[in-house]
Amino acid sequence: RYPDDPAAWYLLGEVYFHLPYQSLATTENKREPFTRALTLDPTYLPAEIHLVDLAFVAADETAADSLVPHFREVARGSAYERAYSVTHALAFGDAATKSRAMAGLDTLSFDVLRHIPGLLSHPRFGEESKAVSAAVRSKPEYAAVAGFVDFFYGQALLRWGDLETLVGLVERGEMSPPAVASTLGTAFFAGIPLPDGLS
């Protein structure tokens, strides 16, 4: 009814982005509404955020390289700007840039760190994601958002096929109960075999 309303396109993208199993949305299905929203209103920052998210999740270096500079400019000084800059360095930087970003993880504020794990879920970024998750979990603020952080880590472990690490976290009680439930639910519906004691 409102094809010229960027908010309507953005909300459609939100459904595809945040309910991927219910909507069965492909990466392109998710990208298209956000692109339409930005075409209608180039200042619509929420749509741009998710386009950058999708570039990282798909390990699409070309898309990330084209989107991140503008995003950094419009989000300058925010935790998002810093988090996405560090993520870009970890994901697509040369060896020296990546090394500096890894070495600086413990100096980042929690408000910055907490945004990064969900962006590094592609198997290509496994080592970087584990380092970031360890840095997040080492902060005292972690307890307040454990469900959020652990959710992304659990989903990433499934995506990478690293069931040994996942099983260890669950058995040792090192993953928040809501994240355990969502991770095991995803494994069940995807037909990923886990030890009987976890199901």
Secondary structure, 3 states (H helix, E strand, C coil): CCCCCHHHHHHHHHHHHHCHHHHCCCHHHHHHHHHHHHHHCCCCHHHHHHHHHHHHHCCCHHHHHHHHHHHHHHCCCCHHHHHHHHHHHHHHCCHHHHHHHHHCHHHCCHHHHCCCHHHCCCHHHHHHHHHHHHHHHCCHHHHHHHHHHHHHHHHHHHHHCCHHHHHHHHHCCCCCHHHHHHHHHHHHHHCCCCCHHHC
